[in-house]
Amino acid sequence: MVEGGSRAPVNHFRGRSDHVLDDKGRLSIATRFRDVLRRQYDERLMITSWHNCLRAYPLPQWEEIEMTLRTADRKNPQMLKLIRWMSGAEECGIDKQGRVLIPPKLRDEGKIRKEIVANGMLTYFEIWDKEIWDKVSQPSPDDFKQFEETLSELGLF
């Protein structure tokens, strides 16, 4: 808290937006996401495939993940498997028009075609193929019940 009871501004990746990749595989980053990068980080992203989508991390956030993984138990087979998987991440810069080129390998791994959804996840954002997003993103009534329980456990509901 800042003196006087007001909070310092927090810059997170929030919101969701639809986009279309251009013919070269470039994604125009939503202005609100670019603003977070400019204010809090720089314009370099580490993009990795993750299950049914891609995750785009600001480089400093990614470096924190790497530092944590460096100290992890390398004798744990699951940890090694995770580190190997995450080694496929690629550094991607944002051009002057606010676009990021998503490498073909990552587009293939994330099943990214033409129409995509960019989904803010606070410290990073996801890049989904729109068709896949539409199939997996609709919560069930049971999901909402679990959401309420989770928020209650956090003291937020």
Secondary structure, DSSP 8 states (H G I E B T S, - for coil): --TTS-------B--EEEEE--TTSEEE--HHHHHHHHHHS-SEEEEEEETTEEEEEEHHHHHHHHHHHHTS-TT-HHHHHHHHHHTT-EEEEB-TTSEEE--HHHHHHTT--SEEEEEE-BSSEEEEEHHHHHHH----HHHHHHHHHHHHHTT--
